[in-house]
Amino acid sequence: MKIEHIAVWTKDIENMKNFYCKFFDGIANDIYINEKKGFKSYFIKFSDGCRLELMRSINVNKYSNDVTFGIAHIAFVVGDRKKVDDMTSFFKSQGIKIIGEPRITGDGYYESVLLDPEKNTIELVADK
């Protein structure tokens, strides 16, 4: 079994698309727009075939920073520990908020944690 894609509601779909394409080498499809429903989306494809769907709808207009049910984080395996360190430093230099410095977690992963432009949590994980 594998995950086909993960979907995320966004406030600024273009900014989010640019973030995932620029920093994670994603490739976006052409935007899908359903004007009747006030819906648009992009699929961002990554090198391993996994996809992220970014969605925006006129019907989804409430935003909360509270912890809610749903997606907790997205984890990207980026290479070895040095790659985690290097990417974390790079993100910092780009003004991206780091909320977890590189470390070994209780379950043995080496990771750092950052926030995307809409405060979704992203883990940068070393190969185990």
Rosetta blueprint (number, residue, H / E / L):
1 M L
2 K L
3 I L
4 E L
5 H E
6 I E
7 A E
8 V E
9 W E
10 T L
11 K L
12 D L
13 I H
14 E H
15 N H
16 M H
17 K H
18 N H
19 F H
20 Y H
21 C H
22 K H
23 F H
24 F H
25 D L
26 G L
27 I E
28 A E
29 N L
30 D L
31 I L
32 Y E
33 I E
34 N E
35 E L
36 K L
37 K L
38 G L
39 F E
40 K E
41 S E
42 Y E
43 F E
44 I E
45 K E
46 F L
47 S L
48 D L
49 G L
50 C L
51 R E
52 L E
53 E E
54 L E
55 M E
56 R E
57 S E
58 I L
59 N L
60 V L
61 N L
62 K L
63 Y L
64 S L
65 N L
66 D L
67 V L
68 T L
69 F L
70 G L
71 I L
72 A L
73 H L
74 I E
75 A E
76 F E
77 V E
78 V E
79 G E
80 D L
81 R H
82 K H
83 K H
84 V H
85 D H
86 D H
87 M H
88 T H
89 S H
90 F H
91 F H
92 K H
93 S H
94 Q L
95 G L
96 I L
97 K L
98 I E
99 I E
100 G E
101 E E
102 P E
103 R E
104 I E
105 T L
106 G L
107 D L
108 G L
109 Y L
110 Y E
111 E E
112 S E
113 V E
114 L E
115 L E
116 D L
117 P L
118 E L
119 K L
120 N L
121 T E
122 I E
123 E E
124 L E
125 V E
126 A E
127 D L
128 K L
